[in-house]
Amino acid sequence: MEGHHLSENLKPFFHRATEAQERLARLEAALASTKTDIPDAKLVEENKQIQSKLEEANVTVKQEQTKVKELTIENAKQKYRILHLVRALREADEKLEKLSK
């Protein structure tokens, strides 16, 4: 279930990274083609821009993955604490009930 939350949280970043990779591939194909109407300098600049955006998206994805891992760990700690608090409350209720009889 935690892996599902991880993938759901990261979907937008993977989508943007995939789009950037596709655009980069199209630009590289156009650059390799001899039938291009776009000047080489413009293609190179667009290629650099897309590559920069892809790198930024990858950094963001890694940051979000780290946040999700940290939150997952914190969530597990909180669940553990709640479990023990509930157990302690039940034990206290039982003791109180025995004393009131």
N, C-alpha and C positions, 0 to 999 in steps of 0.2 A: 504494500500500500504506500509506503514511504517513497519507493522508487517511482510510483505512479505520480505522486505529488511533484517529485523532482522533474519528471518529464513534462508535466503540465505547466509548471512554472517556467521551464526553459523553452517551451515550444516557440514563443514569439522570437526568441533570439536565434534558435536554429533556423527558423523560417527566413529571417533577415539574412543570416549567413549563407543559406542556400541560394537565396535570390542574388546576393552579391557574387557568389561563385559562378552562378549561371551567366550573369552579365559579364563577368571577367572572361569566361570561356568564349562568349560571343565576340567580345572585343579581340581576344587573342586569335580567334578564327578569322575575323575581319582583317586583322593586322597581317595574318599569314596569306590572306587572299590577295591576288594581284588585281582583282576587279573592284577595289574599294574606291569610293568617291570621297571618303573622309581623308583629309591630310594626315600623314603619319604622326606629326607632332600632336595633333588633336587626339588621336588614338592613344598615344603614349600617355598624355595627360589624363585622359579618362581612365586608362588602365591603372595609373598611379592612384587616382582618387578612389576607384573601386577597391583596389587592394588595401588602401588605408582604411576605408570603411569596413572591410572584411576583418582586418586586424583589430579594429576597435570593437566590432561585434564579438569577436572571439575573446577579447579581454573581458567584455561585459558578461559573456556566457560563463567564463571561469569565475568571475566575481559572484555571479548569481548562484553558481553551483556551490561555492564556498558558503554563502549565506544559507542556502538550503540545508547543507550538511550541519552547520552550526545550529540552525533552528530545529533540525531533526533530533540532534543530541539533546538540546535543551528541552524539547518536548518529551523525550524519553525520561529525562530526569524528573520533570514535573509529574509525569504519570506514576513514576516510582514513589514520589513523595505523597501523592494523593492516595495511592494504594495503602501506604503505611499509616497515613492519617485516618483513613476510613477504618482500617483494622484497629487502631488505637481507640477510636470513638466507639466501635462495637464492644471492645473489651471494657471500656469505661461504663457503657450502658449496662452491660451484663453485671458488673460489680455493683453498680447503683441499684439495679433491680434486686440483686441478692440481699443488699443491705436494707432495702425497704420492705422486705417480706417478713 
